[in-house]
């Protein structure tokens, strides 16, 4: 399956972090992002059109689940409390955590994270779900179904080099027809 890049100018981290297997990315001096100044600004506003959102899609789709979680957490923190956008980011963060747990072989924890993500994503069907569907490339409910299925029947992991990213979800987030924002153009705010 072809996995799109939304921020092809950005270089993926040196490794896909798994707790206890590689240096912690930001706390360990050997970490891939230790004292790293990211060219992406800290999120001032939560947006599905932001470079940070698209970078999170790239990270997630290519098996950098811990790193995707970190990218989306900044958006979640500035999203309106109780709002649908905050709920979406929390669902994506939990789905990323499920990806980490699947890669770690922690089936129960993966199911718990995927289940919590699914609950949040299904709640989004009552709001402006068309905006979310365009951003995700599928409805939030379909993503919830995919998340639960992936956790129930985790992917067969291949033997790979330590730190090599490994996508564990068969779906790809983001619509191929959606164009990545450039410059200062902003996407929809909710």
N, C-alpha and C positions, 0 to 999 in steps of 0.2 A: 504494500500500500504506500502510495506517495504521501509524504507528510510535508505540507506547505511550510514556508518560512514567511513570517510577517515582518520580521526585523532582520533581514539577511545581512545587514551591515554589522550587526552585533555578533561577537564571537562567543560561542558557548563556553561555559566554565570548563576548567581543565578536567573535572570529574563530576559525576552525578553522586552527590553525597548520600551515603547511608550511615546512620548513626553507628558509631563503634567500629566502622570499617575504613574510614578515611578521616583525615584531620577535619575538625569542625571548620566549615568554610569561613566564618568570621571571627571566631574566638581563638583559634589555633594559629600561631605564626606561619605554619605550613599550609593553612587553609587557602582555597582558591580565591577567596574574596577578602582575605585579611588586609585591612588598611587599603582596600581597593576603592578608588573613587569612581563610582559608576556614572557614566555620562547621562543616565536617565535621571531627571530631577525627582526629588521626593514629591509624591503626589500632593498637589494642592487641592485637587478636586477629583472625585471619583467619576470616571467616564469609561464607557465601552469603546470609545474612540481614542483613548490615550495610548501613547507609546508603551507605557508600563503594562497595560492590559494585553497588548499584542505581544510583548516580550514574554509575558506569562504564558500565552498560548504557545509560543515557540518552545519554551522550556518544557511545558507539559507534554506537548505532542511528540517531543523527541526524547522523553524519558528522564528529564531532570525534574523530578517531582518535588523534592525539598526546595529547590531553587524557585520553582513556579509558585509554591506556597508563599515563599518570601516576597516575591514580586507582587502577588495579589493581596498580601496582608496590608501593604501600604495603602492600597485602594480601599480595602475594607475599613481601615481605621478612619479614613476621612469621609466615608459614605454616611449619609443621613441615618441616624439610629432608627431602627424599626422600619426602614425603607426597603423597597424591593431590590435595589441595587446592592445594598449591604448584605441582604439575604443571598443574592447570587454569588457575591464574592466569598461569603462564608461557605456556601456549597462547594465552590471551586477549590477553596482551601482544604476542606475536608476530603474532597475527591483526590487532591494531591497527596494528602496524608495517607489515604488508602493505597495509592500507588507506591509510596515508600514502604508501607507495611507488606504489600504483596511482594515487593522485591526482597524484603527481609525474610519472607517465608512465614510471616505472622498472620495466619489466616483469620483468627478471631478478631484481632485488632483491625484488619483490613475490612472485614464485614461490618464492624461497628462504625468505622469512619464512613464507609460507602453508604450504609443505612442512614446515618445522620445527614449526609449530603443529599440523599434521595428525598428525605422528608422536606428539607428546605427547598429543593428544586421543584418538587410537586406543588408546593405552596405558591410558587411564582406563576402558576397557570391562571391564577385569579387576577393577576395584574396585567401590566403591559408586556405580555409574553412574546408578542411579535418582535419587539426590539431585541429581546433576549434570544429568540430563535435565530434572528439574522446574525447576531454576534457569535452565537455558539455553533451555528450550522445545523442545529436540530432544536426541537422544542426542549424546554427544561424537563418535561415529563419523560421524553425519550432519553435524555441524558441520565435521568434518575434510573430508568430501567437498565440502561447500559452499565451504570455504576454498580448496581446491585448484582447484575449478572456476572460482571467481571470479578466481584468479590466472592460470589458463590463458587464460581469455577475459574479460579485464578489461572492466568496464562502459564504455560509450561515455559519456565525460564531456561534459557540456554546458558551454557558455561561461557562466561565472558571475562575479560580482564577486569581486575578490581577497579571500580570507579567508572567503568564504561557505562554510558547511559543505556537503558533497556526499556523501551516502551512496553507496558503491560496491558494497555487497553487497546482494543481493536479499533475503536472509533478515533476520529481526529476532530478536535475542536476548531471552530472557525469556518465560516462560509468561504468557499473558493471564489464566489462571485463578489464578495465584499472586498472593497479596496482598502488597503492600509492607509491611514492618514499620513500626510506629509506636512512638514513644517508646523505651522501653528493651527492648522485646521483641527477643529475639535469634533468629536462624535457626540452622540446623544447623552445628555445628562438626565438622570431620573431622580 
